[in-house]
């Protein structure tokens, strides 16, 4: 939640935006006056000096978008500390529908949209894991992502899970493994989703803790996870699926 005091530092952008709007409106009146004073009565075309290189309408719209992106970027850093990524497009759409820039209204919209930080953090962590770590195969329903416990349970070890890391590059793939570790903390250690801490493993590395006997992230992007106890594996499989 972004507080009132933290919101105030964005006020200068609203002031700048309002000044641009005021200038646009005043120049619009001046442009009309120039046309009235200089356009010949019998002329179909008139080249107004404000028509081409002095378009404040475009400047106002650009400022609205740029200021909004700036707010999203800075406020988003605070939400990332709570394991929440802001949906940039929905915020930009909100401002576009408003038709103007106001920092306080944007931050209020963000705070209301992500009011339940724990539920939202958990939803986003689960979405990463389910969307990026499930193996794809020819299961009984045809070629698809794994969707049943037996699709990801390790053969020969009921306390083991086998996953596959999908991502554009190594950095993105490591963040997906980190999300899995957060989900395990939430599921087995009752850690709040907003406070879960991920660990970015390098390919070829192994991770262990009090619940995880072995989490191995192979260079072929496969991920093998073994717990000390089968019930823990069952809980994590349920959380993933």
N, C-alpha and C positions, 0 to 999 in steps of 0.2 A: 504494500500500500504506500503510495507516494503522498507524503504529508503536505499540509498547506505551506509550511515554511520552505520545503523543497520545491514546491510548485512556483513560488514567487520568482525564482531566478530565471524563469522562462518568460517573464512578463515583457522584457525588452523586445522580444520578437513580435508579440502582439502589438506593442506600440509602433514598431517599425512597419508592420503590416497595415495598421490603421492609417498611418501617414501616407503610405503608398496609395491606399484606396482614396484618401482625401485628395491627393495630388491627381490621381486619375480622373476623379470627378470634376475637379476644377479645370484641368486641362481639357476635358471633354467640352466644357462650356466655352472655353477660349477657342477651341477648334471650331465649334459651331459659329462663334462670332467672326472668326477669320473668314469662314466660308460665306457668311452673310455679307461681310464688307467687301470681299474681293471677287466673288464668283460673278462673272458676267451673266446678265439676265438671259441671254440667248445661248449660253454654253451648256452642253450636256456633260462635259467633263471639266473637273477642276482639281488641280494638283495642290492639295493642302500640305503644308510643311510638316504637319503632325501625322500624316498618313502612313509613312513607311518606317523611318528610323527612330520614331519616338512613340512606340506603342506601349503605353503603360498598362493596358489591359493584359497583355501577355506577361509583363513584369509582375503584376499583382498575382496572376495565376501561378507563375513560377515560384514566387516567394511563398505562397500558400503551401505548395507541395514541398519545397525545400525545407521550410520551417517545420512542417509536420514530420518529415523524415528525420530531421535533427532531434526533435522531441522523442520520437520513437527510439532512435538509437541510444540516447542517453538514459531515458527511463527504462529501456530494455535491459540495460546493464544491471540495474537494481533487481529486476525481476529474474534475471539469469541466476542471481545468487540464491533464488528460491526454486531453482530448477524449472523455470517457466520461460518459454520463448514467446515473445509477442507476435501475434498474427498481423504483420505489417499491412497486408492488403486490406483487411477489414477496417483498420484504423484510417487508412487513406480514403477508403470508400465512405466512411463516416464523415470525414472532413469535406469530401467532394459533395456529398448530399447537403451538408450545411451551407456550402457555398462561400465560406469565409474561414479565416484562421483565428482561433482563440485558444491559447495554451491551456487555460484552466478547464475549458470544456473537453479538450482532448484528453487531458490527464484524468478528469473525472470519468470519462468513457472507459479509459483503460482500467482504472481502479474498479469500476462496476463490473466490467467484463471479466476481470480476474479476481473478483472479491473472495471466492472460495479457493484460496491459494493451494491448500492441500489436495483438494479434488482435482484441480487443474494440473498441478505438478504431477500427480499420479497418472492422470490421463495421458499427458504428453510423454512421460517415461514409458508407459505401456505401449503407446503408439509407436515409439521408436523401436522398441524390442520386437513387437509383433510385426512391424513393417519391414524390419531390416535384418532379423536374425533367424527367421524360420527357413529351414531348408526347403527346396522345391524338388518334387519328385513325382513319379507315376504312382500315386496312392490309389486306393480303391475307387475314389471318385474321379479318377483321371489325373492328368498332369496339373498339379496345383501346389500351392504352398502347404506345408504341414498344418493340420488342423485338429489332430487327435493326439493324446498322450503317447500312443505307441509309435507315432511318426517321429518323435524326437527322443524317446527313451533309448538309452544306449543298449545295444545288444550285449547280453551276458553280464550286465551290471544294472540292477534295478534302481540303484542310487545315482545313476549317471544320465546325463543329457548330452545330445549331440546337436549342435546348431551350425549355421553358416552365416558368415558376416558379409553383408552386401553394402557397397558404398563406392563413391566415385574415386576416392583416393585413400591413402593410408591414414591421413588425419581424420577423415570422416568415418572410416571404419573403426578406428580406435574409440571415437566418441560413442559409437553404437555399443561396443563392448562395455564402455564405462556406464552406459545406461542400464545394461543388464546387471552390473554389480550394484547399482543403486536399487534396482527392483528387488534384488535378493536381500539387501539390507532392510528394505521396507517390509518385505514378506516374512522374513525369518527373525529379524531383530526389533521389529516394531518401531523402526525409525520413521519419523515424519517425512513424507515425500519432499517437502521443501528443504529438509535438512540432510537428505541423503548425499553422500559423498562418493563420487565416481573415481575410478583409477584408470588411467589410459595406459593399457598394456601395449608394448611393442610386439610385433609378430615374432613368434618363437619363444615368447616369455610365458612363465607360469605364475599364477597367483594362488595364495592359500590364506585362509583365516580360520576362525573358530568353527565355522559351519562348512566351509568349502575345503574339501580334502585336496582338490586339484582343479584349477581352471587353466587349460592350456589353449593358447591362441596360436594356431599353426600358420605357417607362411603360405599355405594354399587356401587361407581364409576359413578353414574349418575351426570349430570351437568345441572343445570337449570339456564337460563340466561334471565333476564327481563330488558328491556330498558324503559326509561321514554317515549320515542316516537317510534311509529311504523316505521316511515321512517328509523330510526337508525337500528332497527332490520332488515329491508329489505336490507339495505346496507351491514350489517355484514353477513347475510345469503348468499347474492350474492358473497361476498368475500370468504366465506368458501367453497361454492360449485363451 
